[in-house]
Amino acid sequence: MAEARAFGPFERAVAARYLLARKGERFVSVIAGFSLVGIALGVGTLIVVLSVMGGFRQELLGRILGLNGHLGVTAVQGTLTDYDALAARIRALPQVAQAAPVVEGQVLLTTDAGASAGGLVRGIAPEELRARGIIADNIEAGSLAQFGGEDAIVIGTGLARTLDIGVGDRLTVVSPQGRVTVFGTVPRLRAYRVVALFEVGMQEYDSGFVFLPLPAAQLFFQMPRAASQIEVHLRNAGDSAAAAAAIRQALSDRAIRIADWQDANSSFFALVQVQRNVMFLILTLIILVAAFNIVSSLTMLVKDKGRDIAILRTMGAGRGAILRIFLLCGAAVGGVGTLAGFGLGLLFCANIESIRQGLMRVTGTTVFDPNVYFLTRIPAVVDPLEVAQVVGLGLLLSLLATLLPSWRAARLDPVEALRDE
């Protein structure tokens, strides 16, 4: 009956005794401690990296799609002259949440003080910009209530810092496509009053995008009653292929081209996914190395406890009991290490931005440069499924590492062990 009972009081007591080192046995305990720390660091680091990579992808996706839309509808040739009617037909589709005509163009932005920077002008109807949460919910100064007419412009905080301007200042927009006169080509330019500053948290947008009311942009780019494209925001980003097919069918009488966000950003997000997979593989190897340390520590423990094993066998302990004792030893090290890494990883993810700020204050260097990583803060989104997979991986590798030494301990011949002693 004792043999059939799994991990009974006897096995637990002996396993606990073996894990608590006495004088002269500390070397084995130190190796087990290093194994525990290695598994904890591997599991914790893997949780942090997967959470940051997932958050990085989610934040970028939200900002890119929030500002650019899921689909872009353009004319095969020229511009869209009947954009209001086309946008209304697109909005009628069940997959579509918003469809906004846009006038777009690259420009040079200058100030009276002589500062200059390149930028992308987007002309959009004032009510459409106010309905776009990524801008309307991130106004740092000024108000979108003043966005209208032919004299207003909205810029990002990064661009405002670069040009050293604020709300109420004048910003001159220069188009590379000038006016042709008898004296040659004269650059087309006009000054606008800054009415609001936005900060979406993505350096590329905060430093390079400016918004004009749609009529003002049409006048500046000499596109009367026309739009460059219609930006379409969907209710579900995953429905882009079905929505594109529905738009083509709804606008079958027009020669249009539809750009999908997945096609436009496929290489970028594929790179993020590749980096995530590589980091997962590398950090899994850390856990695997720590698991091999469990093999080493248990092997040495079995060798060190050969006489004890022989005595236990002669007193009536079966091979199953010996196997369970050493399985418990290894499982305790792996389980505690995995749970410690689980807690460490979640704690780090919950305070990752505070940790970044603290490192910047202590070292005086820039950690997570927004000019390199696009975002102004480190995102961390904990996926419960991914965390469960990491914890399961840590426990599985720890358990597998205990099998061989435990099996060798159970197969140890008592007579040979006592003779060797």
N, C-alpha and C positions, 0 to 999 in steps of 0.2 A: 504494500500500500504506500509505503514511503517513497518507493521508486516512481510511482505513477503521479505523485503530487509535484506540480511544477513550482519551483522557487519557494520552497517551504521555509520555515523559520531556521532550520539547520543551515541550508544553503546561504540564506541571507546573512546569518551571523558569521559564517566562515568567510564569505566574500567581503563583508565589512571589515573583518579582522585583517584580511590580506591587504586591503586598500589603505588602512591606517598603519603607516610605517613606524617601526620601532627603530631603536638605535642599531645600526649595522645594516638596515634594510632601506635606507633613504634613497639610494641610487635608483632603485626601481620606481619608487614613489615620485622622484623628480621627473623621470621619463614620462610617467603617467600624467603628471601635472603639465608638462610641455604638450602632451597630446591633447589634453583638455583645452589648454589655451589656444593651440593651433586650430582645433575644430571651432571654438568660439569665435576666433577672429575670422576664419574662413566663412562661416555661416553669416556672421554679422556684416562682413564686408560685401558678401554676395547680395544680401537683402538691401543694403544701402545702394549698391551700384544698380541693381535692377529697378529700384524705386526711383532713383535719379534719372536713369535712362528713360523709364516710362513717363516720368513727369516732364522730362525734356521734350519728348515726342508730343505729349498731350498739350503742353504749353505752346509749342511751335505751331502745332496743328490748329489750335484754337485761335491764335493770333493771325496766322496766315489766312485761314478761311474766314475769320471774322472781318478782316480788312479787304480781302480780295474776292471773296465769294467762292462758291463751289464750282460754278460754271461761268464761262464768259462767251457771250453770243456776239459775233462780229459779222459784218458783211464780207462776202468773198472778195468783192472789189469795192473800194471807196468806203464811205461811212453809212451809218444808219440814219436816214432822213425821217422816217415815220416811227421813231423810237417809242413814242408814247403809246401808239396802238400796239406795237410789238410787245412792249413791256406788259400791257394790260392782258394780252393773250397768254403770256407766259405766267403771270400771276394767277390766272384762272386754273392752272394745273394743280392737282392735289399735293404733289411732292414739293411745290415751291412755297417758301416762306416770304421771300422778298425778291423783287426784280427792279433794279435801279439803273437808268441810263447814265453813262459816265463819259466825260470827255477827259482824255489823258494825254500828257505830253511831258517830255524832258525839258527842263529849264535851268537857267542860272539865276541864283538868288543873291541879291546884293543889298547892302545897307548904305545909309548916308555916310557912315564912318569908314567905308571902304572894305568892310568884311564881305566875303563871298563864299558860296557853297553851291554844289549841284543839288538838284532835287527833282522830284516827280510831282507834277501838279495833277490833281484829280478834281475835275469839276463834277459836282453832284448836287442834286436838289436839296435845299436846306432841310426839308422834312425827312428826306431819306437819311441824311447824316445824323439827325437827331434820333432817328429810330435805330441806328446802328450802335448797339450796346458797347462794343469794344472802344468806341470813341466817346460816346455820350457819357459813359460811366467812368471815364478816366480823364476828365477835364481837370487840369491842375491849376489853371488861372483863366480868368475871363468867363465867358458864357456863350453857348451856342445860340442863345436867344438873339444875339446880335449878328449871327451868320446869315447874311442875305444881302440883296442889292448887288451893286457892281464894285463895292469898295472894300469888302470884307475878305479876310483870309484867316485860316486856322492852320497852325504849324505845331510840330512836336517840340517837346522840351529839350531834346538833344540838339536840334537845329537852333533853338533859341539860345542855348548856351554857346554854341559855335559862333553864332553871329552877334551874340551879346545884345539881344533885343528882348522886349517883353510886350505885354498887352498894351495896346495904344500906340506902339511904334509903327513906323512905315517900313515896308519891305518891298523892294523893287524886283519884279519878275521879268527876266530877259529870255526871249525865245530864240533858239538858234536859227529858226526860219524867219528871216527878216523881210521887210517890205522892199520891193524893187522900185527904185526911183530913177530919175534922170542922172543922179549922181552916183548910182550904184545901189547895192543892197544895204539897207539900213536896218540894224537890229530892231526887233519889235519889243518894246518894254513898257511896263506900267507899274506904278506904285500902289500898294494896297495897305490897309490898316489891319494890324493883327488884333483879332477880337477874342481869341482863345488859344490856350496851349494844352495839348493832350500828351499823355504818357501811357502807352500801351504795354511798356515793359520789354519791348523788342528794339534793340538799338538801330537796326536797319530802318524801321518805320519811324521811330522817334526822331531820327536825324535826317531823314530823306523825303518824307511825305508831307505835302501841303495840300490843303483843300480850298477850293474856290466854289462859290455858288455856280450852279450849272449855267445860267445865262452869262455870268461874267467870264467863265471859261470859254464858252462858245464865242463870245466877242473877242477875247484875247487870241485864241487860236484860229480865228476867222473861219469858224464852222457854224454859220447861222442855221438854226433849226436842224441840227445834226448831232449825233453822238458817236464816239469811237466804238463803244460796245455797251452791252447790257449785262451788268453783273447780277448773277442769280445766286441767291442763298437758299439752300434746301432745308427741309425740316430734319432730314437725316443724311449725313455726309456719305453714308454707304449706298444711298440710292442714286448716286451721280450717273451711272450708266443708264438706268431706267429713265431717269429724268431727262437726260440728253436725248434719248429716243423719243420721249413724249414731246419734247420741244421741237424736234425735227418734224414730227408729224403735225404738230399744231401750226408750224410755220412752213409747211410744205410748199407754199406758193412763193417763198423767198429763197434766194441763194445765200445761205448763211454758213458760218463755220462755228463750231462749238468746241471750246477748250475746256477740258476736264482738269480739276485740281490734281488728280492723281497722276495725269500725264505731265502736267507742268512741274510737279514737285517730286516725281517718282524717284529720280536719282538721289535726291537729298534724303528722303525718308528711307530709301533702301540702304544708304550709307549708315544712318542711325541704327537700323535693324542689324546690319552686319557688325557694327561696333558692339551692340548689346550682346549678340551671340558670342563674339570673341571674348568679351569680358566674362560672360557666364562660363565659358570653357576654361579660361585661365584661373578663375577663382574656384571652380570645382576642383581643379588640380591641387589647390591649397588644402581643401578639405581632404582630398585623397592622400596627400602627403601626411597630414595629421593622423589619418586612419592607419597608415603604415606605421606610425609611431606607436599606435595602440598594439599592433602586431608585435613590435619589438618589445614593448614593456610587458605584454602578457607572456611572450616567449621566455623572457628573462625571469618573470615571476614563476612560471611553471618549473624552470630549471632550479630556481632558488628553493621552491617548495616541494621538490621531489620527495624528500623524506616524509614531509607532512602528508603528501598524497598517499604514499605507501602505508603510513599508519592509519589514515582514514579508511583505506581500502580493507586493511586487515581487521578493522573494527566493525566492518559491515557496510560501509558506504559503497554504493554501486557506481559503475561508470557514468550512469546518467546523472547522479548527484555531483560527481566531480566535474562533469561537463557543464552543469548548470552553475556551479560555483564560479568557474572562470568566465562563463558567459555573462554572469552578473557583474563581475569585475570590469570587463570590457564595456558592457552596456552602460554601466554607471558612469564611466569616464566619457563615453560618447554622448550619452543622454544629457548629462549635466553640461557638457561643452556645447551641445546643440541648443539647449534651452538658454544658456548664458549668451550665446551668439544671437539668438532670437530676440532676447530683451535688449541687448546692446544695439542691434540693428534698428529696432523700432525706436529706441530712445534717440539714436543719432538722427534718424529721419525726422523725428518730431522737432528737433532743435537744430537742424542743419544750417538754417540761415543765421541763427545766433552764433553758431560755431564759426561760420565764415566771417562774420563781422568781428568776432573775437580774435581770430587769426590775423585779420587785416590790421587790427589795432596793435597786436603784439609784435608782428613781424614788419609792419610798415609797408607791406607789398600788396598788390592787387590780386585777390583770389577770385577766380571765375570772372575774368575780364569780359565785360559785355561786348566789346568790339570783336572778340574772338568767338564767344559762345552765343551771340545774338541776344541772350536774355540778360536782364539786369539783376536777377536773383536766381539762386539754385532751386529748381523745382524738385519736389520729392512726392510722388504719388504711390502710396503703398497698396499693392494689389494683393488681397487676401489669398487668392489662388496661387500666385507666385511665391508668397511667403510660405504657404503650406507645402509647396513643392520643394523649396529650399530646406525646410525643416525635415521633411520626409527623406530628402537626399542625404542630409547629415546623419540621421538615425540609421538609414539603410547602410551607408558606407561603414559606420561604426559597428553595426551588427555583423556585417560581412568580415570585418577585420578581426573579430573575436573568434570566428568559427575554427580556423586552423589551429591556433594555440590551445583552444578549449578541447578540440578533438584529440590533440596530442596528449594533453593532460589526462583525458579519460582513457586513452589507450596505454598509459604508462604501466609497466609491469611492476607490482610492489616488490617482488623478490629482487629484480634487477636494481630498482631504486635504492633499496636498503643495502645491497651489496656494494653499489657505487659509493654510498656514504661511508 
